[in-house]
Amino acid sequence: MTRGEFLTVHAVFNGVASYSSGANAALFREHGLDARRVTALAERGDLYRSLVPAFPISHRRLTADAQVSIGARNWRVIIGYGHAPEHASLWCESAGVLISGDMLLPRISTNVAVRPIDPGGNPLGLFLDSIRAYRALGADALVLPSHGLPFRGAAARVAALEAHHAERLEALAAACAEAPTSAVDALPILFRRPLGDGQIFFAMGEAIAHLHFLYHAGLATRSVDANGVIRFGRA
């Protein structure tokens, strides 16, 4: 696996470097999440240990463009960012197969979220830059995703994802121009369905990521209101 993923699982497992439910709750509080849901998130605790009881303490490191031999075939490592710290996809040109993992999904958009370890980051920008690499794959390439069914047409799927995020960003920029907007205010713009408490962790991180994209692109300003809530306004 990649070094970024290996070190991250150790940090998450041990609750260090801001990888904790408390750190997430504090980040979301700054972005407008109400006290009830902040408390519910903090009380949920860290789920990782219950889901992943153990993992190795060493690894074989994957790096960008490295060649990995599996059976009789060679696979090239494609590194992606934004969803995970250092996501590795595998491309076998001779077979025309991409193991895309979470970076390219057939029906849903990959979760791209701001996390406490990098509270001012621009993961959506990193994600959109990363998926451009898949445009070069042939139209007949078979994509094996980590969610959903295999599909063909990587370039077309990249275009669809770019259009999806552009539409959401345009709507969000309009809201920011109309009034200072927090991540909580952005939720009904980005997610056009009711959200339960269990979905808030993903939704809030993604809302902050979209607002940060606008901010880093110079399309929105960032300020803190009298209640200590971070808001984004007209650029």
Residue frames as a rotation matrix with the C-alpha (Angstrom) as fourth column:
MET 1
0.581 0.814 0.000 0.00
0.814 -0.581 0.000 0.00
0.000 0.000 -1.000 0.00
THR 2
0.248 -0.482 0.841 1.04
0.245 -0.808 -0.535 3.64
0.937 0.339 -0.083 -0.16
ARG 3
-0.695 -0.597 -0.401 2.92
0.556 -0.093 -0.826 5.24
0.456 -0.797 0.396 2.72
GLY 4
-0.750 0.446 0.488 0.18
-0.527 -0.849 -0.034 7.81
0.399 -0.283 0.872 3.27
GLU 5
0.308 0.910 -0.277 -2.50
-0.529 0.406 0.745 5.13
0.790 -0.083 0.607 3.68
PHE 6
0.061 -0.356 -0.933 -0.29
0.529 0.804 -0.272 2.97
0.846 -0.477 0.237 5.92
LEU 7
-0.885 -0.455 -0.096 0.52
0.330 -0.470 -0.819 5.78
0.327 -0.756 0.566 8.34
THR 8
-0.506 0.767 0.394 -3.06
-0.687 -0.635 0.355 7.03
0.522 -0.091 0.848 8.31
VAL 9
0.358 0.680 -0.640 -4.53
-0.084 0.706 0.703 3.70
0.930 -0.198 0.309 9.44
HIS 10
-0.310 -0.527 -0.791 -2.13
0.785 0.327 -0.525 3.69
0.536 -0.785 0.312 12.37
ALA 11
-0.965 -0.029 0.260 -3.13
-0.085 -0.905 -0.418 7.26
0.248 -0.425 0.870 13.29
VAL 12
-0.124 0.991 0.049 -6.84
-0.677 -0.121 0.726 6.46
0.725 0.057 0.686 13.02
PHE 13
0.237 0.202 -0.950 -6.49
0.308 0.912 0.270 3.23
0.922 -0.356 0.154 15.02
ASN 14
-0.367 -0.509 -0.778 -4.64
0.892 0.043 -0.449 5.01
0.262 -0.859 0.439 17.83
GLY 15
0.634 0.767 -0.093 -6.67
0.765 -0.606 0.218 8.22
0.111 -0.209 -0.971 17.72
VAL 16
-0.058 -0.728 -0.683 -3.68
0.578 -0.583 0.571 10.51
-0.814 -0.362 0.455 17.17
ALA 17
-0.914 -0.405 0.028 -3.00
0.276 -0.570 0.774 13.47
-0.297 0.715 0.633 14.85
SER 18
-0.625 0.730 -0.276 -6.62
-0.687 -0.682 -0.250 14.71
-0.371 0.034 0.928 15.10
TYR 19
-0.533 0.470 -0.704 -8.09
-0.334 0.647 0.685 11.35
0.777 0.600 -0.188 14.08
SER 20
-0.906 0.317 -0.281 -10.82
0.399 0.415 -0.818 11.19
-0.142 -0.853 -0.502 16.72
SER 21
-0.055 0.968 0.245 -14.55
0.911 -0.052 0.410 11.75
0.409 0.245 -0.879 17.01
GLY 22
0.356 0.152 -0.922 -13.88
0.711 -0.684 0.162 14.69
-0.606 -0.714 -0.351 19.33
ALA 23
-0.641 -0.656 -0.398 -11.71
0.192 -0.639 0.745 16.42
-0.743 0.401 0.536 16.74
ASN 24
-0.753 0.446 0.484 -14.38
0.562 0.053 0.826 15.90
0.342 0.893 -0.291 14.08
ALA 25
0.256 0.894 -0.367 -17.05
0.964 -0.206 0.170 17.26
0.076 -0.398 -0.914 16.41
ALA 26
0.028 -0.326 -0.945 -14.96
0.463 -0.834 0.301 20.38
-0.886 -0.446 0.127 17.10
LEU 27
-0.920 -0.383 0.084 -14.38
0.225 -0.341 0.913 20.98
-0.321 0.859 0.399 13.36
PHE 28
-0.472 0.810 0.347 -18.07
0.706 0.113 0.699 20.62
0.527 0.575 -0.626 12.55
ARG 29
0.281 0.517 -0.809 -19.03
0.885 -0.465 0.010 22.91
-0.371 -0.718 -0.588 15.45
GLU 30
-0.470 -0.551 -0.689 -16.85
0.223 -0.830 0.511 25.62
-0.854 0.087 0.513 13.92
HIS 31
-0.997 0.081 -0.002 -18.75
-0.016 -0.170 0.985 25.16
0.080 0.982 0.171 10.67
GLY 32
-0.575 0.801 0.167 -22.20
-0.764 -0.599 0.240 25.58
0.293 0.010 0.956 12.20
LEU 33
-0.370 0.472 -0.801 -23.33
0.172 0.881 0.440 22.13
0.913 0.025 -0.407 13.32
ASP 34
0.329 0.619 0.714 -25.85
-0.595 -0.451 0.665 22.39
0.733 -0.643 0.220 16.15
ALA 35
-0.310 -0.531 0.788 -25.05
-0.948 0.105 -0.302 21.27
0.078 -0.841 -0.536 19.69
ARG 36
0.497 0.569 0.655 -27.29
-0.636 0.753 -0.171 18.18
-0.590 -0.332 0.736 19.61
ARG 37
0.984 -0.107 -0.140 -25.66
-0.038 0.648 -0.760 16.72
0.172 0.754 0.634 16.54
VAL 38
0.130 -0.977 0.167 -22.18
-0.659 -0.211 -0.722 17.71
0.741 -0.016 -0.672 17.70
THR 39
-0.124 -0.110 0.986 -22.81
-0.944 0.319 -0.083 15.82
-0.305 -0.941 -0.143 20.95
ALA 40
0.802 0.490 0.342 -24.21
-0.356 0.851 -0.385 12.81
-0.480 0.187 0.857 19.08
LEU 41
0.738 -0.597 -0.314 -21.12
-0.218 0.228 -0.949 12.72
0.638 0.769 0.038 16.88
ALA 42
-0.168 -0.845 0.508 -18.74
-0.836 -0.150 -0.527 12.99
0.522 -0.513 -0.681 19.83
GLU 43
0.024 0.260 0.965 -20.61
-0.845 0.521 -0.119 10.29
-0.534 -0.813 0.232 21.78
ARG 44
0.858 0.291 -0.422 -20.53
-0.495 0.686 -0.533 7.92
0.135 0.667 0.733 18.82
GLY 45
0.460 -0.776 0.432 -16.89
-0.248 0.355 0.901 7.31
-0.853 -0.522 -0.030 19.59
ASP 46
-0.243 -0.669 -0.703 -14.26
-0.933 -0.037 0.357 5.90
-0.265 0.743 -0.615 17.28
LEU 47
0.717 0.673 0.184 -15.62
-0.573 0.718 -0.395 3.04
-0.398 0.178 0.900 15.20
TYR 48
0.327 -0.606 -0.725 -12.41
-0.828 0.185 -0.529 2.05
0.454 0.774 -0.441 13.48
ARG 49
-0.633 -0.652 0.418 -11.10
-0.774 0.541 -0.328 -0.28
-0.012 -0.531 -0.847 16.19
SER 50
-0.084 0.686 0.723 -14.35
-0.417 0.635 -0.650 -2.27
-0.905 -0.356 0.232 16.22
LEU 51
0.850 0.431 -0.303 -14.30
-0.420 0.208 -0.883 -2.65
-0.318 0.878 0.358 12.43
VAL 52
0.524 -0.773 -0.357 -10.57
-0.217 0.284 -0.934 -3.26
0.823 0.567 -0.019 11.99
PRO 53
1.000 -0.023 0.018 -9.20
-0.012 0.250 0.968 -5.17
-0.027 -0.968 0.250 15.00
ALA 54
0.285 -0.958 0.042 -5.63
0.100 0.073 0.992 -5.46
-0.953 -0.279 0.117 13.69
PHE 55
0.996 -0.089 -0.031 -3.36
-0.037 -0.072 -0.997 -4.80
0.086 0.993 -0.075 10.73
PRO 56
0.473 -0.877 -0.086 0.34
0.823 0.474 -0.313 -5.26
0.315 0.077 0.946 9.84
ILE 57
0.717 -0.312 -0.624 3.07
0.225 -0.743 0.630 -3.08
-0.660 -0.592 -0.463 11.29
SER 58
-0.491 -0.818 -0.300 5.06
-0.100 -0.289 0.952 -3.04
-0.865 0.498 0.060 8.04
HIS 59
0.653 0.754 0.068 4.19
0.036 0.059 -0.998 -2.70
-0.756 0.654 0.011 4.38
ARG 60
-0.360 -0.641 0.677 5.49
0.831 0.109 0.546 -2.88
-0.424 0.759 0.493 0.82
ARG 61
-0.184 0.273 -0.944 5.29
0.047 -0.957 -0.286 0.71
-0.982 -0.097 0.164 -0.37
LEU 62
0.139 0.307 0.942 3.49
0.977 0.115 -0.182 1.63
-0.164 0.945 -0.283 -3.59
THR 63
-0.369 -0.283 -0.885 4.49
0.154 -0.958 0.242 4.84
-0.916 -0.047 0.398 -5.36
ALA 64
0.532 0.633 -0.563 3.19
-0.393 -0.404 -0.826 6.68
-0.750 0.660 0.034 -8.42
ASP 65
0.550 -0.177 -0.816 3.86
-0.818 0.084 -0.569 4.85
0.169 0.981 -0.099 -11.73
ALA 66
-0.463 -0.669 0.581 5.42
-0.748 0.647 0.148 1.86
-0.475 -0.366 -0.800 -9.96
GLN 67
-0.105 0.356 -0.929 4.92
-0.736 0.600 0.313 -1.49
0.668 0.717 0.199 -11.69
VAL 68
-0.219 0.143 0.965 3.26
-0.812 0.521 -0.261 -4.26
-0.540 -0.841 0.002 -9.70
SER 69
-0.644 -0.046 -0.764 3.38
-0.559 0.710 0.429 -7.84
0.522 0.703 -0.483 -11.00
ILE 70
-0.158 0.663 0.732 0.30
-0.730 0.421 -0.539 -9.96
-0.665 -0.619 0.418 -10.27
GLY 71
0.589 0.266 0.763 0.40
0.205 0.864 -0.460 -13.37
-0.782 0.427 0.454 -11.91
ALA 72
-0.091 -0.614 0.784 1.50
0.938 0.212 0.274 -12.89
-0.334 0.761 0.557 -15.50
ARG 73
0.452 0.377 0.808 0.42
0.692 -0.720 -0.051 -9.24
0.563 0.583 -0.587 -15.76
ASN 74
-0.700 -0.651 -0.295 1.98
0.710 -0.587 -0.388 -5.91
0.079 -0.481 0.873 -14.85
TRP 75
0.492 0.870 0.020 -0.10
0.832 -0.477 0.284 -3.16
0.257 -0.123 -0.959 -13.27
ARG 76
-0.532 -0.642 0.552 0.86
0.454 -0.767 -0.454 0.52
0.714 0.009 0.700 -13.08
VAL 77
-0.222 0.396 -0.891 0.09
0.941 -0.153 -0.303 2.41
-0.256 -0.905 -0.339 -9.89
ILE 78
-0.278 0.243 0.929 -1.97
0.356 -0.873 0.334 5.60
0.892 0.424 0.157 -10.30
ILE 79
-0.692 -0.035 -0.721 -2.02
0.717 -0.151 -0.681 7.75
-0.085 -0.988 0.129 -7.16
GLY 80
-0.089 0.742 0.665 -5.12
0.410 -0.581 0.703 9.81
0.908 0.335 -0.253 -6.39
TYR 81
-0.924 -0.246 -0.293 -5.85
0.373 -0.407 -0.834 12.41
0.086 -0.879 0.468 -3.73
GLY 82
-0.640 0.683 0.352 -8.85
-0.571 -0.729 0.377 14.09
0.514 0.041 0.857 -2.16
HIS 83
0.503 0.817 -0.282 -10.85
-0.408 0.512 0.756 11.06
0.762 -0.265 0.591 -1.04
ALA 84
0.897 -0.336 -0.289 -8.03
0.439 0.587 0.681 9.33
-0.059 -0.737 0.673 0.84
PRO 85
0.574 -0.703 -0.421 -4.55
-0.201 -0.619 0.759 10.56
-0.794 -0.351 -0.496 1.77
GLU 86
-0.362 -0.751 -0.552 -2.75
-0.837 0.001 0.547 8.59
-0.410 0.660 -0.629 -0.96
HIS 87
0.471 0.729 0.497 -5.15
-0.394 0.678 -0.621 6.32
-0.789 0.096 0.606 -2.85
ALA 88
-0.682 -0.723 -0.108 -3.65
-0.474 0.325 0.819 3.70
-0.557 0.609 -0.564 -5.20
SER 89
0.666 0.743 -0.064 -5.48
-0.513 0.395 -0.762 2.55
-0.541 0.540 0.645 -8.33
LEU 90
-0.339 -0.775 0.533 -4.01
-0.073 0.586 0.807 -0.14
-0.938 0.235 -0.255 -10.58
TRP 91
0.556 0.459 -0.693 -4.01
-0.684 -0.220 -0.695 -0.01
-0.472 0.861 0.192 -14.41
CYS 92
-0.200 -0.548 0.812 -3.16
0.190 0.791 0.581 -3.01
-0.961 0.271 -0.054 -16.58
GLU 93
-0.152 0.113 -0.982 -2.74
-0.792 -0.608 0.053 -1.75
-0.591 0.786 0.182 -20.14
SER 94
-0.907 -0.264 -0.329 -2.39
-0.416 0.691 0.592 -5.21
0.071 0.673 -0.736 -21.69
ALA 95
-0.717 0.696 -0.045 -5.72
0.686 0.693 -0.222 -6.32
-0.123 -0.190 -0.974 -20.23
GLY 96
-0.591 0.490 0.640 -7.42
0.049 -0.771 0.636 -2.93
0.805 0.407 0.432 -20.52
VAL 97
0.372 0.700 -0.610 -8.49
0.656 0.267 0.706 -3.11
0.657 -0.663 -0.360 -16.88
LEU 98
-0.452 -0.411 0.792 -8.45
-0.296 -0.768 -0.568 -0.41
0.841 -0.491 0.226 -14.19
ILE 99
-0.011 0.395 -0.919 -8.93
0.908 0.388 0.157 -1.31
0.418 -0.833 -0.363 -10.53
SER 100
-0.120 0.003 0.993 -10.17
0.160 -0.987 0.022 2.15
0.980 0.161 0.118 -9.59
GLY 101
-0.728 -0.085 -0.681 -11.03
0.675 0.084 -0.733 1.60
0.120 -0.993 -0.004 -5.94
ASP 102
0.089 0.780 -0.619 -12.89
0.805 -0.422 -0.416 4.63
-0.586 -0.461 -0.666 -4.60
MET 103
-0.633 -0.453 -0.628 -11.47
0.128 -0.861 0.492 7.15
-0.763 0.231 0.604 -7.06
LEU 104
-0.737 0.411 -0.536 -13.87
-0.664 -0.296 0.687 6.38
0.124 0.862 0.491 -9.92
LEU 105
-0.695 0.593 0.407 -17.33
0.125 0.657 -0.744 5.04
-0.708 -0.466 -0.530 -9.10
PRO 106
-0.819 0.284 0.499 -20.08
0.562 0.216 0.799 4.28
0.119 0.934 -0.336 -11.63
ARG 107
0.014 0.973 0.228 -23.15
0.742 -0.163 0.650 5.89
0.670 0.160 -0.725 -10.04
ILE 108
0.870 0.277 -0.407 -22.22
0.490 -0.571 0.659 7.98
-0.050 -0.772 -0.633 -7.02
SER 109
0.496 -0.731 0.468 -19.64
-0.281 -0.646 -0.710 10.68
0.821 0.221 -0.526 -6.42
THR 110
-0.062 -0.641 -0.765 -16.75
0.687 0.529 -0.499 9.68
0.724 -0.557 0.407 -4.18
ASN 111
0.881 0.317 -0.351 -16.91
0.471 -0.521 0.712 11.22
0.043 -0.793 -0.608 -0.71
VAL 112
-0.159 -0.895 0.417 -14.43
0.646 -0.414 -0.642 14.10
0.747 0.168 0.643 -0.61
ALA 113
0.802 0.574 -0.163 -14.20
0.430 -0.367 0.825 15.72
0.414 -0.732 -0.542 2.79
VAL 114
-0.005 -0.731 0.683 -12.20
-0.462 -0.604 -0.649 18.15
0.887 -0.319 -0.335 4.89
ARG 115
0.567 0.109 -0.817 -10.89
0.546 0.693 0.472 16.46
0.617 -0.713 0.333 8.04
PRO 116
0.993 -0.071 -0.098 -9.39
0.034 -0.615 0.788 17.89
-0.116 -0.786 -0.608 11.26
ILE 117
0.285 -0.956 0.074 -5.83
0.706 0.262 0.658 16.93
-0.648 -0.135 0.749 10.34
ASP 118
-0.802 -0.478 0.357 -6.00
0.591 -0.548 0.593 19.46
-0.088 0.686 0.722 7.47
PRO 119
-0.106 0.911 -0.399 -8.82
0.724 -0.204 -0.659 21.85
-0.682 -0.358 -0.638 8.42
GLY 120
0.163 0.139 -0.977 -7.97
-0.340 -0.921 -0.188 24.43
-0.926 0.363 -0.103 5.78
GLY 121
-0.687 -0.604 0.404 -7.31
0.080 0.490 0.868 22.00
-0.722 0.629 -0.288 2.94
ASN 122
-0.048 0.606 -0.794 -8.81
-0.906 -0.361 -0.220 21.78
-0.420 0.709 0.566 -0.54
PRO 123
-0.516 -0.218 0.828 -9.49
-0.093 0.976 0.199 18.04
-0.851 0.026 -0.524 -1.04
LEU 124
0.571 0.762 0.304 -12.05
0.264 0.180 -0.947 18.62
-0.777 0.622 -0.099 -3.79
GLY 125
0.642 -0.436 -0.631 -9.43
-0.741 -0.566 -0.362 20.41
-0.200 0.700 -0.686 -5.85
LEU 126
-0.458 -0.842 0.287 -7.04
-0.754 0.538 0.376 17.50
-0.471 -0.044 -0.881 -5.30
PHE 127
-0.150 0.486 0.861 -9.74
0.169 0.870 -0.462 14.98
-0.974 0.076 -0.213 -6.26
LEU 128
0.837 0.530 -0.134 -10.71
-0.009 -0.231 -0.973 16.75
-0.547 0.816 -0.189 -9.50
ASP 129
0.258 -0.836 -0.485 -7.05
-0.956 -0.295 0.000 17.09
-0.143 0.464 -0.874 -10.46
SER 130
-0.493 -0.521 0.697 -6.48
-0.520 0.819 0.244 13.38
-0.698 -0.242 -0.674 -9.74
ILE 131
0.162 0.640 0.752 -9.32
0.216 0.720 -0.659 11.94
-0.963 0.269 -0.022 -11.81
ARG 132
0.596 -0.010 -0.803 -8.07
-0.698 -0.501 -0.512 13.69
-0.397 0.866 -0.305 -14.94
ALA 133
-0.497 -0.863 0.096 -5.50
-0.728 0.474 0.495 10.87
-0.472 0.176 -0.864 -15.19
TYR 134
-0.353 0.424 0.834 -8.29
0.228 0.903 -0.363 8.47
-0.907 0.062 -0.416 -16.16
ARG 135
0.531 0.541 -0.652 -9.18
-0.461 -0.462 -0.758 10.45
-0.711 0.703 0.004 -19.28
ALA 136
-0.181 -0.735 -0.653 -6.22
-0.969 0.020 0.245 8.86
-0.168 0.677 -0.716 -21.05
LEU 137
-0.624 -0.010 0.782 -7.58
-0.110 0.991 -0.075 5.34
-0.774 -0.132 -0.619 -20.67
GLY 138
-0.967 0.233 -0.104 -9.25
-0.071 0.147 0.987 3.86
0.245 0.961 -0.125 -23.73
ALA 139
-0.320 0.934 0.159 -13.02
-0.916 -0.348 0.200 4.02
0.242 -0.082 0.967 -24.07
ASP 140
0.389 0.470 -0.792 -13.19
-0.361 0.869 0.337 0.24
0.847 0.155 0.508 -23.84
ALA 141
-0.710 -0.704 0.031 -11.21
-0.282 0.244 -0.928 0.00
0.645 -0.667 -0.372 -20.59
LEU 142
0.268 0.763 -0.588 -13.00
0.358 0.488 0.796 -2.07
0.894 -0.424 -0.142 -17.97
VAL 143
-0.409 -0.340 0.847 -13.24
-0.559 -0.640 -0.527 -0.20
0.721 -0.689 0.072 -14.65
LEU 144
0.001 0.336 -0.942 -13.51
0.589 0.761 0.272 -2.24
0.808 -0.555 -0.197 -11.45
PRO 145
-0.118 0.007 0.993 -14.75
-0.480 -0.876 -0.051 0.10
0.869 -0.483 0.107 -8.68
SER 146
-0.959 -0.241 -0.152 -14.97
0.026 0.457 -0.889 -0.52
0.283 -0.856 -0.432 -4.96
HIS 147
-0.469 0.883 -0.025 -18.71
-0.031 -0.044 -0.999 0.33
-0.883 -0.467 0.048 -4.95
GLY 148
0.386 0.708 -0.591 -21.18
-0.673 -0.222 -0.706 -0.61
-0.631 0.670 0.391 -7.66
LEU 149
0.744 0.015 0.668 -20.83
0.318 0.871 -0.374 -2.73
-0.588 0.491 0.643 -10.78
PRO 150
-0.421 -0.896 0.144 -17.92
0.492 -0.093 0.865 -2.79
-0.762 0.435 0.480 -13.25
PHE 151
0.734 0.658 -0.169 -18.33
0.238 -0.482 -0.843 -0.38
-0.636 0.579 -0.511 -16.15
ARG 152
-0.181 -0.746 0.641 -16.66
0.971 -0.030 0.239 0.96
-0.159 0.666 0.729 -19.29
GLY 153
0.352 0.269 0.896 -16.07
0.585 -0.811 0.014 4.57
0.731 0.519 -0.443 -20.31
ALA 154
-0.019 -0.444 -0.896 -13.67
0.981 -0.183 0.069 6.08
-0.194 -0.877 0.439 -17.77
ALA 155
-0.911 -0.371 0.181 -13.32
0.406 -0.886 0.226 9.39
0.077 0.279 0.957 -19.63
ALA 156
-0.279 0.894 0.351 -17.09
0.094 -0.338 0.936 9.79
0.956 0.295 0.010 -19.87
ARG 157
0.467 0.436 -0.770 -17.45
0.769 0.229 0.596 9.08
0.436 -0.870 -0.229 -16.16
VAL 158
-0.482 -0.696 -0.533 -14.77
0.839 -0.542 -0.051 11.66
-0.254 -0.471 0.845 -15.34
ALA 159
-0.847 0.211 0.488 -16.67
0.118 -0.821 0.559 14.23
0.518 0.531 0.671 -17.44
ALA 160
0.164 0.979 -0.122 -19.89
0.317 0.064 0.946 13.39
0.934 -0.194 -0.300 -15.60
LEU 161
0.257 -0.142 -0.956 -18.24
0.966 0.052 0.252 13.82
0.014 -0.988 0.151 -12.21
GLU 162
-0.813 -0.578 -0.070 -16.71
0.574 -0.816 0.072 17.14
-0.099 0.018 0.995 -13.26
ALA 163
-0.541 0.695 0.473 -20.13
0.020 -0.552 0.834 18.35
0.841 0.461 0.284 -14.44
HIS 164
0.354 0.684 -0.638 -21.76
0.655 0.306 0.691 17.19
0.668 -0.663 -0.340 -11.20
HIS 165
-0.055 -0.445 -0.894 -19.34
0.951 -0.295 0.088 19.09
-0.303 -0.846 0.439 -9.00
ALA 166
-0.917 -0.255 0.307 -19.42
0.360 -0.862 0.357 22.16
0.174 0.438 0.882 -11.26
GLU 167
-0.143 0.952 0.271 -23.22
0.207 -0.239 0.949 22.31
0.968 0.192 -0.163 -10.93
ARG 168
0.508 0.301 -0.807 -23.06
0.813 0.143 0.565 21.98
0.286 -0.943 -0.172 -7.13
LEU 169
-0.422 -0.762 -0.491 -20.28
0.850 -0.521 0.077 24.58
-0.315 -0.385 0.868 -6.89
GLU 170
-0.761 0.209 0.614 -22.23
0.258 -0.771 0.582 27.03
0.595 0.602 0.533 -9.04
ALA 171
0.326 0.944 -0.048 -25.28
0.341 -0.070 0.938 26.70
0.882 -0.322 -0.344 -6.81
LEU 172
0.383 -0.257 -0.887 -23.14
0.922 0.052 0.383 27.07
-0.052 -0.965 0.257 -3.70
ALA 173
-0.733 -0.677 0.074 -21.36
0.680 -0.725 0.104 30.15
-0.017 0.127 0.992 -5.07
ALA 174
-0.352 0.704 0.617 -24.74
0.154 -0.606 0.780 31.75
0.923 0.370 0.105 -5.74
ALA 175
0.622 0.578 -0.528 -25.80
0.577 0.117 0.808 31.08
0.529 -0.808 -0.260 -2.14
CYS 176
-0.059 -0.746 -0.664 -22.56
0.963 -0.218 0.160 32.58
-0.265 -0.629 0.731 -0.79
ALA 177
-0.815 -0.225 0.534 -23.07
0.442 -0.838 0.320 35.68
0.376 0.497 0.782 -2.95
GLU 178
0.062 0.945 0.322 -26.57
0.201 -0.328 0.923 36.11
0.978 0.008 -0.210 -1.54
ALA 179
0.753 0.152 0.640 -25.66
-0.571 -0.333 0.751 35.73
0.328 -0.930 -0.164 2.16
PRO 180
-0.340 -0.908 0.246 -22.76
-0.916 0.260 -0.306 34.45
0.214 -0.329 -0.920 4.28
THR 181
0.623 0.599 -0.503 -23.06
-0.592 0.781 0.196 30.66
0.511 0.176 0.841 4.16
SER 182
-0.086 -0.601 0.795 -21.88
-0.894 0.398 0.205 28.02
-0.439 -0.693 -0.571 6.62
ALA 183
-0.904 -0.275 -0.326 -21.33
-0.390 0.843 0.370 24.34
0.173 0.461 -0.870 5.88
VAL 184
-0.656 0.741 0.144 -24.64
0.393 0.498 -0.773 23.57
-0.645 -0.450 -0.618 7.60
ASP 185
0.099 0.675 -0.731 -26.37
-0.438 -0.630 -0.641 26.09
-0.894 0.383 0.233 5.31
ALA 186
-0.388 -0.363 -0.847 -24.76
-0.917 0.057 0.396 24.30
-0.096 0.930 -0.355 2.36
LEU 187
-0.783 0.006 0.623 -26.15
-0.127 0.977 -0.169 20.86
-0.610 -0.211 -0.764 3.24
PRO 188
0.191 0.929 0.316 -29.57
0.230 0.270 -0.935 21.25
-0.954 0.252 -0.162 1.52
ILE 189
0.479 -0.109 -0.871 -27.82
-0.778 -0.512 -0.364 22.69
-0.406 0.852 -0.330 -1.56
LEU 190
-0.473 -0.799 -0.371 -25.44
-0.880 0.450 0.153 19.75
0.045 0.399 -0.916 -1.91
PHE 191
-0.985 0.170 -0.031 -27.70
0.173 0.973 -0.151 16.97
0.005 -0.154 -0.988 -0.61
ARG 192
-0.608 0.794 -0.002 -31.26
-0.713 -0.545 0.441 17.21
0.349 0.269 0.898 -1.84
ARG 193
0.185 0.646 -0.741 -32.68
0.117 0.734 0.669 14.72
0.976 -0.210 0.060 0.63
PRO 194
0.792 0.119 0.599 -33.07
-0.549 -0.291 0.783 14.59
0.268 -0.949 -0.165 4.43
LEU 195
-0.126 -0.916 -0.381 -29.90
-0.280 0.401 -0.872 13.58
0.952 -0.003 -0.307 6.27
GLY 196
0.865 0.354 -0.356 -29.87
0.191 0.424 0.885 11.41
0.464 -0.834 0.299 9.38
ASP 197
0.775 -0.579 0.254 -27.36
-0.549 -0.418 0.724 11.77
-0.313 -0.700 -0.641 12.18
GLY 198
0.440 -0.616 0.653 -25.37
0.310 0.787 0.534 8.84
-0.843 -0.033 0.537 10.79
GLN 199
0.478 -0.204 0.855 -24.82
0.873 0.004 -0.487 10.70
0.096 0.979 0.180 7.50
ILE 200
0.996 -0.013 -0.085 -23.67
0.003 -0.983 0.181 13.97
-0.086 -0.181 -0.980 9.03
PHE 201
0.322 -0.946 0.042 -20.03
0.121 0.085 0.989 12.87
-0.939 -0.313 0.142 9.33
PHE 202
-0.312 -0.422 0.851 -19.75
0.857 0.261 0.444 12.44
-0.409 0.868 0.280 5.55
ALA 203
0.451 0.623 0.639 -22.06
0.849 -0.520 -0.093 15.30
0.274 0.584 -0.764 4.59
MET 204
0.916 -0.130 -0.381 -20.42
0.084 -0.864 0.496 17.98
-0.393 -0.486 -0.780 6.75
GLY 205
-0.019 -0.998 0.065 -16.93
0.250 0.059 0.967 17.08
-0.968 0.035 0.248 5.58
GLU 206
-0.303 -0.044 0.952 -18.07
0.941 0.146 0.307 17.24
-0.153 0.988 -0.003 1.97
ALA 207
0.762 0.615 0.204 -19.89
0.632 -0.774 -0.028 20.56
0.141 0.150 -0.978 2.45
ILE 208
0.625 -0.620 -0.473 -16.75
-0.044 -0.634 0.772 22.12
-0.779 -0.462 -0.423 3.92
ALA 209
-0.297 -0.777 0.555 -14.72
0.556 0.332 0.762 20.70
-0.776 0.535 0.333 1.01
HIS 210
0.117 0.415 0.903 -16.98
0.976 -0.214 -0.028 22.40
0.181 0.885 -0.430 -1.55
LEU 211
0.968 0.224 -0.111 -16.85
0.245 -0.937 0.247 25.72
-0.049 -0.267 -0.963 0.30
HIS 212
0.305 -0.934 -0.184 -13.07
0.048 -0.178 0.983 25.48
-0.951 -0.309 -0.010 0.56
PHE 213
-0.183 -0.321 0.929 -12.84
0.923 0.270 0.276 24.83
-0.340 0.908 0.246 -3.18
LEU 214
0.636 0.499 0.589 -14.65
0.671 -0.735 -0.102 28.13
0.382 0.460 -0.802 -3.80
TYR 215
0.912 -0.305 -0.274 -12.45
-0.016 -0.695 0.718 29.91
-0.410 -0.651 -0.639 -1.28
HIS 216
0.029 -0.978 0.205 -9.16
0.300 0.204 0.932 28.59
-0.954 0.035 0.299 -2.69
ALA 217
-0.171 -0.017 0.985 -10.34
0.983 0.057 0.172 29.45
-0.059 0.998 0.007 -6.21
GLY 218
-0.952 -0.201 -0.231 -11.01
0.220 -0.974 -0.057 33.05
-0.214 -0.106 0.971 -5.15
LEU 219
-0.568 0.808 0.155 -14.76
0.163 -0.074 0.984 32.60
0.807 0.584 -0.090 -5.68
ALA 220
0.648 0.744 -0.165 -15.75
0.341 -0.089 0.936 33.14
0.681 -0.663 -0.312 -2.04
THR 221
-0.194 -0.650 0.734 -14.47
-0.573 -0.533 -0.623 34.89
0.796 -0.542 -0.269 1.06
ARG 222
0.058 0.135 -0.989 -14.06
0.607 0.782 0.143 33.28
0.793 -0.608 -0.037 4.48
SER 223
-0.400 -0.137 0.906 -14.93
-0.520 -0.781 -0.347 34.90
0.755 -0.610 0.241 7.80
VAL 224
-0.670 0.196 -0.716 -16.01
0.635 0.650 -0.416 34.05
0.384 -0.734 -0.560 11.36
ASP 225
0.057 0.783 0.620 -19.29
0.102 -0.622 0.776 35.43
0.993 0.019 -0.115 12.68
ALA 226
-0.092 -0.065 0.994 -20.10
-0.814 -0.570 -0.113 36.65
0.573 -0.819 -0.001 16.21
ASN 227
0.759 0.444 0.476 -20.96
-0.637 0.654 0.408 33.08
-0.130 -0.613 0.779 17.28
GLY 228
-0.122 -0.926 0.357 -17.63
-0.661 0.344 0.667 31.71
-0.741 -0.155 -0.654 16.13
VAL 229
0.448 0.359 0.818 -19.13
0.343 0.776 -0.529 30.00
-0.825 0.518 0.225 13.07
ILE 230
-0.675 -0.726 -0.131 -17.08
0.067 -0.237 0.969 30.00
-0.735 0.645 0.209 9.86
ARG 231
0.489 0.865 0.112 -19.00
0.308 -0.051 -0.950 31.45
-0.816 0.499 -0.292 6.91
PHE 232
-0.625 -0.637 0.451 -18.28
0.612 -0.042 0.789 32.01
-0.484 0.769 0.417 3.24
GLY 233
0.303 0.752 -0.585 -19.48
0.253 -0.655 -0.712 35.08
-0.919 0.068 -0.389 1.36
ARG 234
0.968 0.154 0.196 -19.32
0.232 -0.269 -0.935 37.01
-0.091 0.951 -0.297 -1.86
ALA 235
0.116 -0.988 0.099 -15.80
0.949 0.139 0.284 37.23
-0.295 0.061 0.954 -3.31
